[in-house]
């Protein structure tokens, strides 16, 4: 057992699979208690069975403000006090250009990734103010740094998350609540399977592993990053440096 998150209570949105699942496992090793909030009940409950008493699961739709209030109440009961950290991994990818993006598709991606991030930061801040500190991490993308062709709505939502993170960091600094965005490049998750993305477009000639993203998120949750807020942390193998 490591101790970088010892005694901290962390809420992980989208913690049942992909990057979120890797984060949950890593945080438990580092001494945290973790609440997984996800739409996938079967996968979430299976992860709780695997990891034991330091983890709980609650079904969650990030678009619903009342759901967010329930998540925070559940977390505070589980942690025996205010939450220390929130990691919002919620996201979906739809490949469509500007002209091929329907209003319905655009609204769905905005609701999940932009509105969901807004509601999450707001709900978490209320809890964190009670203990005068905390760390909120919004998982954006390299599509929040540079434009992606044929991913119009996804890019719009991820750019919004980047800006919202900076504004929230300024609004919450007085309460010692840090807010940062993480911008992964293509990562080995089910989201990109079958899309034909090529690792040779990345300077390091490979996609990221979920554990590498988890390491960065862990750093931002830990007391090793207490002077970092409003930052955009790019982890992309050099892709956006080109």
C-alpha positions as CSV (number, residue, x, y, z in Angstrom):
1,X,0.0,0.0,0.0
2,X,1.3,3.4,-1.0
3,X,0.2,6.6,0.7
4,X,0.0,9.4,-1.8
5,X,-3.7,9.6,-1.4
6,X,-3.9,8.2,2.1
7,X,-7.1,9.2,3.9
8,X,-8.6,11.0,0.8
9,X,-12.1,10.4,-0.6
10,X,-12.2,10.6,-4.4
11,X,-15.2,10.5,-6.7
12,X,-14.5,9.1,-10.1
13,X,-17.0,9.7,-12.8
14,X,-16.9,7.0,-15.5
15,X,-14.9,4.8,-13.3
16,X,-16.3,1.5,-14.6
17,X,-14.1,1.2,-17.7
18,X,-11.2,2.6,-19.6
19,X,-9.2,5.5,-18.1
20,X,-11.6,5.7,-15.1
21,X,-11.2,2.1,-14.2
22,X,-7.4,2.4,-14.2
23,X,-7.7,5.5,-12.0
24,X,-9.9,3.7,-9.5
25,X,-7.4,0.8,-9.2
26,X,-4.5,3.2,-8.8
27,X,-6.1,5.4,-6.2
28,X,-7.0,2.4,-4.0
29,X,-3.4,1.3,-4.1
30,X,-2.4,4.8,-3.0
31,X,-4.6,4.7,0.1
32,X,-7.8,6.5,-1.1
33,X,-11.5,5.6,-0.7
34,X,-13.2,5.8,-4.0
35,X,-16.8,6.3,-5.1
36,X,-17.4,5.1,-8.7
37,X,-20.2,7.0,-10.4
38,X,-21.2,5.6,-13.8
39,X,-24.1,4.6,-16.0
40,X,-22.8,1.0,-16.3
41,X,-24.2,-0.8,-13.2
42,X,-22.9,-4.2,-14.1
43,X,-19.3,-3.1,-14.7
44,X,-19.3,-0.8,-11.7
45,X,-20.6,-3.4,-9.2
46,X,-18.1,-5.9,-10.6
47,X,-15.3,-3.5,-9.8
48,X,-16.5,-3.1,-6.3
49,X,-16.5,-6.8,-5.8
50,X,-13.0,-7.0,-7.1
51,X,-11.5,-4.1,-5.1
52,X,-13.3,-4.5,-1.7
53,X,-14.5,-2.2,1.0
54,X,-12.5,0.9,-0.1
55,X,-14.8,1.3,-3.1
56,X,-18.5,1.9,-3.6
57,X,-20.6,2.4,-6.7
58,X,-23.6,4.6,-7.5
59,X,-25.4,4.8,-10.9
60,X,-25.1,8.3,-12.3
61,X,-26.1,10.4,-15.3
62,X,-23.9,13.4,-15.5
63,X,-26.6,15.5,-17.3
64,X,-28.9,15.4,-14.3
65,X,-28.3,18.0,-11.6
66,X,-30.3,16.0,-9.0
67,X,-28.1,13.0,-9.8
68,X,-25.0,15.1,-8.9
69,X,-26.5,16.1,-5.6
70,X,-27.2,12.4,-4.8
71,X,-23.6,11.4,-5.8
72,X,-22.1,14.0,-3.4
73,X,-24.4,13.0,-0.5
74,X,-23.6,9.4,-1.1
75,X,-19.9,10.2,-1.2
76,X,-19.9,12.2,2.0
77,X,-21.7,9.4,3.8
78,X,-19.1,6.9,2.5
79,X,-16.1,9.1,3.2
80,X,-17.5,10.3,6.6
81,X,-17.1,13.9,5.5
82,X,-16.6,16.2,2.5
83,X,-14.9,14.9,-0.7
84,X,-11.3,15.5,-1.4
85,X,-11.3,15.0,-5.1
86,X,-13.4,14.7,-8.2
87,X,-12.3,13.2,-11.5
88,X,-14.7,13.7,-14.4
89,X,-14.0,11.2,-17.2
90,X,-17.5,11.3,-18.8
91,X,-17.3,11.5,-22.6
92,X,-18.5,10.0,-25.8
93,X,-16.9,10.2,-29.3
94,X,-19.0,10.7,-32.4
95,X,-17.1,11.2,-35.7
96,X,-18.9,13.7,-37.8
97,X,-17.8,16.9,-39.7
98,X,-19.5,20.2,-39.2
99,X,-22.0,19.6,-42.1
100,X,-22.7,16.1,-41.0
101,X,-23.4,16.9,-37.4
102,X,-27.0,17.0,-36.5
103,X,-28.4,19.3,-33.8
104,X,-29.4,16.2,-31.8
105,X,-25.8,14.8,-31.9
106,X,-24.3,18.1,-31.1
107,X,-26.6,18.7,-28.1
108,X,-25.9,15.2,-26.8
109,X,-22.2,15.6,-26.7
110,X,-22.5,19.1,-25.2
111,X,-24.8,17.8,-22.5
112,X,-22.6,14.9,-21.5
113,X,-19.2,16.6,-21.6
114,X,-19.8,20.3,-21.1
115,X,-23.0,20.5,-19.1
116,X,-21.8,17.4,-17.1
117,X,-18.5,19.1,-16.3
118,X,-20.3,22.2,-15.2
119,X,-22.7,20.4,-12.9
120,X,-19.9,18.2,-11.5
121,X,-17.6,21.1,-10.6
122,X,-20.4,23.0,-9.0
123,X,-21.6,20.0,-6.9
124,X,-18.0,19.1,-5.8
125,X,-17.2,22.7,-4.9
126,X,-20.0,22.8,-2.4
127,X,-18.6,19.8,-0.6
128,X,-15.0,20.9,-0.8
129,X,-15.7,24.4,0.6
130,X,-16.7,22.7,3.8
131,X,-13.2,21.5,4.4
132,X,-11.5,24.4,2.7
133,X,-9.7,22.5,0.0
134,X,-9.8,19.9,-2.7
135,X,-8.9,19.0,-6.3
136,X,-11.2,18.8,-9.3
137,X,-9.9,17.3,-12.5
138,X,-11.7,17.5,-15.8
139,X,-10.6,15.0,-18.4
140,X,-10.6,16.8,-21.7
141,X,-8.5,15.7,-24.8
142,X,-5.9,16.9,-27.2
143,X,-9.1,17.8,-29.1
144,X,-9.4,20.6,-26.5
145,X,-6.0,21.9,-27.6
146,X,-6.2,21.6,-31.4
147,X,-9.0,21.2,-33.9
148,X,-9.8,17.6,-35.0
149,X,-11.3,17.1,-38.5
150,X,-14.6,15.1,-38.6
151,X,-15.0,15.5,-34.8
152,X,-16.8,18.8,-34.7
153,X,-19.1,18.4,-31.6
154,X,-16.4,16.5,-29.7
155,X,-13.9,19.2,-30.3
156,X,-16.4,21.9,-29.3
157,X,-17.2,20.2,-26.0
158,X,-13.5,19.5,-25.2
159,X,-12.5,23.1,-25.9
160,X,-15.3,24.2,-23.6
161,X,-14.1,22.0,-20.8
162,X,-10.7,23.5,-21.1
163,X,-12.0,27.1,-20.7
164,X,-14.5,26.2,-17.9
165,X,-11.7,24.6,-15.9
166,X,-9.7,27.8,-16.0
167,X,-12.7,30.0,-15.0
168,X,-13.6,27.5,-12.2
169,X,-10.0,27.6,-10.9
170,X,-10.2,31.4,-10.5
171,X,-13.6,31.2,-8.8
172,X,-12.6,28.5,-6.4
173,X,-9.0,29.6,-5.5
174,X,-10.3,31.5,-2.4
175,X,-11.4,28.1,-0.9
176,X,-8.1,26.4,-1.8
177,X,-9.9,24.2,-4.4
178,X,-7.7,23.5,-7.3
179,X,-9.2,22.8,-10.8
180,X,-7.1,21.4,-13.6
181,X,-7.8,19.8,-17.0
182,X,-6.0,16.7,-18.4
183,X,-5.7,16.4,-22.2
184,X,-4.8,12.9,-23.3
185,X,-4.0,12.0,-26.8
186,X,-5.2,8.7,-28.3
187,X,-5.3,6.2,-25.5
188,X,-5.7,2.4,-25.6
189,X,-9.4,2.3,-24.6
190,X,-12.5,0.8,-26.1
191,X,-13.5,4.4,-27.3
192,X,-10.9,4.3,-30.1
193,X,-11.1,0.7,-31.1
194,X,-12.0,0.2,-34.8
195,X,-11.6,3.9,-35.7
196,X,-8.4,3.3,-37.7
197,X,-6.3,5.8,-35.8
198,X,-2.5,5.4,-36.5
199,X,0.1,5.5,-33.8
200,X,2.8,6.5,-36.4
201,X,1.2,10.0,-36.3
202,X,2.5,10.4,-32.7
203,X,6.1,11.3,-32.2
204,X,6.6,8.6,-29.6
205,X,5.1,6.1,-32.2
206,X,2.5,4.6,-29.8
207,X,-0.8,5.4,-28.1
208,X,-1.0,6.1,-24.4
209,X,-1.7,3.4,-21.8
210,X,-4.5,4.0,-19.3
211,X,-2.1,3.7,-16.4
212,X,0.0,6.6,-17.8
213,X,-3.1,8.8,-17.7
214,X,-3.9,7.6,-14.2
215,X,-0.4,8.6,-13.0
216,X,-0.9,12.2,-14.1
217,X,-4.4,12.3,-12.5
218,X,-3.0,10.8,-9.3
219,X,-0.3,13.6,-9.2
220,X,-3.0,16.3,-9.6
221,X,-5.1,14.8,-6.7
222,X,-2.1,14.4,-4.4
223,X,-0.4,16.9,-2.2
224,X,2.5,17.0,-4.6
225,X,0.6,19.4,-6.8
226,X,-0.7,21.9,-4.3
227,X,0.5,25.0,-6.3
228,X,-1.0,23.8,-9.6
229,X,-4.5,25.2,-10.6
230,X,-6.0,26.4,-13.8
231,X,-3.5,24.3,-15.8
232,X,-4.0,22.3,-18.9
233,X,-1.9,19.1,-18.6
234,X,-1.2,17.6,-22.0
235,X,-0.2,13.9,-22.1
236,X,-0.1,13.0,-25.8
237,X,3.3,11.6,-26.8
238,X,4.3,14.9,-28.4
239,X,1.3,15.0,-30.8
240,X,0.3,18.6,-30.2
241,X,4.0,19.7,-30.3
242,X,4.1,19.1,-34.1
